[in-house]
Amino acid sequence: MVALLIAVLVPLINIANVVVLAFFFGPPQAQSIPIAHHVLKHPLVQASAGITINLSGLSLPDFALQTLDLLGRAALGVGILAIGAGVNAERLFQRSTALMFGVVFRMTSGPVIFLAVTTKFGLGPTEVLIGIIILVGPAASNGYILAKKMGGDANLYADILAWQTILSMLTLPLFILAITTALG
């Protein structure tokens, strides 16, 4: 169920991120390139082709699956190391409206919006709990690399992600307890 939710969310979130970065933050020469070009060049959008392959019933040879698995594991580690290198302890404790908004919006508004949507679709307790866990957890590490590559504020992203990670360790158990108690 988590994989299904992530398979739907990852392409949508990444397309939205690329569009915002290309339109608002990229250098002027990048802004003159059609947004569709930026979106189609994004590795995670390209990786979404895997969903199509999976749904088609086709299977990749074992060597291809093993290679992709190895690359995926390496990419995760490199992304986390890159974010760690981008975090600055002094910046973490400076007052910043953008930082506060990035942390608070993700950890409060996301779950509230999700809960409002679940009532419209009649999702069950398990689906609601999984959605909340995903939305209260920290954002993806690849956003730092994307912001760095496309001219966004990668340092701000690193700081937001650091705070989201720290706070989610405290709030996630509380959200899980509240949801499981409320849903019975």
N, C-alpha and C positions, 0 to 999 in steps of 0.2 A: 504494500500500500504506500509506503514511504517512497519507494522507487517510482511509482506511478505519479505521485504528487510532484516529486522533483522533476520527473520527465516533462511534466506540463509547465511547471514554474520556471525552470532554467532557461528554456528558449525565450519565454515571454519577458522575463526580467532582464536577460542579456540584450535582447533587442531594444528594450526601453532604455537601458543604460547606454548602449552604443549611440542611439538616436540623440539622447540628451548631451552626451559628451561631444559628438560630432557637430551638433547644432550650436551649442553654447560655449564650449570650452576649447575646441580645437583651434589650431592656428588658422589664419585666414585662408591659406591655400587648401587646407583640409576641408574647410567649410564650403569651398566651391565644388567639391566632389559630391555627387549624389549620395544621399544618406543610405540608400539601398546598397551602394558599393561598400560603405563602412560596415553595414550589417552583415553582408555576405562574406566579408573578409574575417569576421570575428570567429576565432577558433571554436568557441563553445556553441555558436550558432551552427557552424559547419559540423560539429560533433553531434548535433541533434539529428543528423542524417542517420545516425545509429538507431534512433527510434524507428525510423522508416524501415530500415533493414530488418529490425527485430519484428515489427508488425507484419512485414511481408512474408515471414516464414523462412526466408533465406538464412543460411548460417555461414559464418566466416570460417575459414580453415583454422585449426588450432594454433598454428604459428602466428597468425594475424591476431587472434584473441589474446595470446600470451604477450605479444609485442605491445598491443594497445593497453593491456593491463599494467605492464611494466612502465610504459610512458605515463599513464595516469597516476600511478603511485609516485613516480619521480616528480611530476608536475605539482602535485599537492605539497610535497616537501619543499620544493623550490619556492612555491608561492608563499608558504608560511615563513620560510627564511627571509624572503624579500620583505614581507610585512614587518617582521621583527627588526630588520635593518632600518626600516623607515620610521619606527617608533622612536620618539624622543621624549625622555622622562620629563623634561621641563615643559614641553608643549602639552603633555597629558594633563597637567594641573593648572594650565592657564584658562581663564574664563573665555569661552567661545560660544557664541550663539549657534554657529553652524555645528559645532561638536555636540552640544547639548541636543539640538534638534535631531541630528543623525542617530544619536543613541536612544533618546526618548521616543521618537517617532517609530522606529523599528520595533522597540520592545513593548510599546503600548498600543499605538494606533493600528499596527498590523494585525495583532490578535483581535482587537475590537472590530475592525472591518471584517475579518474572517468570521467571527462569531455572528455578525449581522448577516453575512452571506449564507452561513450554514443554516440559519433558520428558514431562508428562502428555498433551499434545496433539500431540507430534511435529512441532513447527514446524521449518521449514528454516532454514539459516544466515542467509539474507537477512531473514526475519521476526524472528529472534532479534536480529540486529544493529539493525534498525529499532526494535524495542521497547526495547532497551537505550539507544539514542541518545535516544529520547523520555523515558525515565525518569531518565537521568542529567542531562539538561538542566534548566535552571531551571524552576520552576513558572510558571504563567500570570500575567500582569500583572493580569488582571481580578479576581483574588483580593483584591488590595489594595482595590479599589473596593467589592467585595462586603463585605469585613470592615468597611470604613469605614461603609458604608450600614447594616449590620445589627448594629452595636455590638461587633464583634470588635476585636482588637488590631491595627489597621492598621499601626501603627508597627513592631510585631514582624514582621508579614508583609513590610513593605518591607525590613527588615534581613535577614530570612531570604532573600528574593529577591536582594538585593544580593550576599550571600555565595554563594548558589547559582550566580549568574551568574559571579562571579569564579572560583570553584572549578571550575565545569564547563568553563571554558576550559582548565584544566590537566588535569582528569581525563578529559574526554570523549575526547581523542586516545588516552589510555592504555587506556580501555575498548575503543575501536574496535580498537586494535592487539591487545589481548589476545583479544577475541572473534574477530577475523578469523584470528588465529594458531591459536586453539583449534579453530575450526570448519573450518579449512583452506580 
